[in-house]
Amino acid sequence: MLKQSIFREYDIRAIADTELTDEGVRGLGQALGTHLQRAGARVVILGHDARLSGPRLRDALRDGVLASGCDTVDLGMVPTPVLYHYVTRSGFGAGVMITGSHNPPEYNGFKTMLGGGMLHGHAIQEVYRLLSEQDFTEGAGRASQADAVPAYVDEVSGQFQFDRRVKVVFDAGNGASGPTLSALLDRLNVDAIPMYFEPDGSFPNHHPDPTVEENLAPLKAKVRETGAELGIAFDGDGDRIGAVDEQGRVVWGDILTLIFGREILQRKPGATFIGEVKCSQLMYDELKRLGGNPIMFKTGHSLIKAKMKETKAELAGEMSGHMFFADRYLGYDDALYAACRLLEIVAASGRPLSAQTEDLPPMICTPELRVDCPDERKFGLVARIKRHFEERYETIGIDGVRVLFKHGWGLVRASNTQPVLVLRFEAATQEKLEQYRREVEAVVQKMLNE
């Protein structure tokens, strides 16, 4: 039986070898198959990333789904957006991606797609209820396989005719994106320099998490060495993008969202955009100044997709590199597609990536900062931290607490995917940034130690 604590806000995730047993995952498959059938789905598409535990978990999950009476279609090892694309275009309506996303290699998990959205919140807890009560449908589904990559490559590559040939370094991080990215690049007018395209779930070169700046060090070095106009990195399952300019400076996800948003506003004045609580105030202010309608919302791919549909947003972006394009695309987070959109902008500009940020007001910010905190403590701790700052400052409580200082802000929120607190800071000067960071981190440490 799987522990309830691994059934998180927008996916199911745990240490693969010890917490995701074959028997437990088979039961999960039957619970998911039952839930999806009762929602009207009869076929479940399966895929997995490059993690070493992926095939074992796929087999156990498939057996459970089949035992619920659902049919399965196995796509094998693919990036998450390839599974999203297949589910969307096939009309089957349900899919499960087996991926640990940005977690350490020993983790793995399950993202479940239904009807163009993702299971999250109450729906994931309902799956746990079905599992714990053994409230299963029973049947004998049929298993088949499919190659989803060619149709995906056809659709994505068919959108892009770059004005000029851009020199760019790609770092696939030994994740699942390499083979699909290679096939995509064969169709595009790009001078591509590949790094770590061979899938290897031991991640021998660096961990594929582009929100951690040290993971971008090889990409930065290769960009400077080759004279490329930019570098692009991917996470382990291909739904998050990282970018560096020609000087090796990181362009974080919120500024990428601004770059994409500016281009969209040239064609769609007044467009709505979704950002999350970690995003720079500069992003919100600039999109609004340009006539857009930026909305701050909670972090999390499932939550953001639902908010996009509600608000009819053209684009959503997260600091972590999830980019969701409804403009010209299908509304889910796809880092390979986002890379093509970035290349399109750089190619049309006639200049390297830094040209997209040179006119922005100066901003001083931290990357995502992670503080270890046990899962069973993190939400209660953030609630206490929130109460502390609400008594002293204006705050935004959409997701954790964003403390609004006179010349900047600081954020504390509980991660929904890891046993950590996530912090970020932004200020007008380095001195103010350090001041705000000291104040917030002192409160966090004090409460952690109590």
Secondary structure, DSSP 8 states (H G I E B T S, - for coil): ---GGGB-SSSEEEEHHHHS-HHHHHHHHHHHHHHHHHTT--EEEEEE-S-TTHHHHHHHHHHHHHHTT-EEEEEEE--HHHHHHHHHHH---EEEEE--TTS-TTEEEEEEEETTEE--THHHHHHHHHHHHT--------EEE---HHHHHHHHHTT---SS-EEEEEE-TTSTTHHHHHHHHTTS-EEEEEES-S--TT-SS--S-TTSGGGGHHHHHHHHHHT-SEEEEE-TTSS-EEEEETTS-EE-HHHHHHHHHHHHHHHSTT-EEEEETTS-HHHHHHHHHTT-EEEEE-S-HHHHHHHHHHHT-SEEE-TTS-EEE-TTS-SSB-HHHHHHHHHHHHHHHTS-GGGGTTTS---EE---EEEE--HHHHHHHHHHHHHHHHTTSEEE-SSSEEEEETTEEEEEEE-SSSSEEEEEEEESSHHHHHHHHHHHHHHHHHHHH-
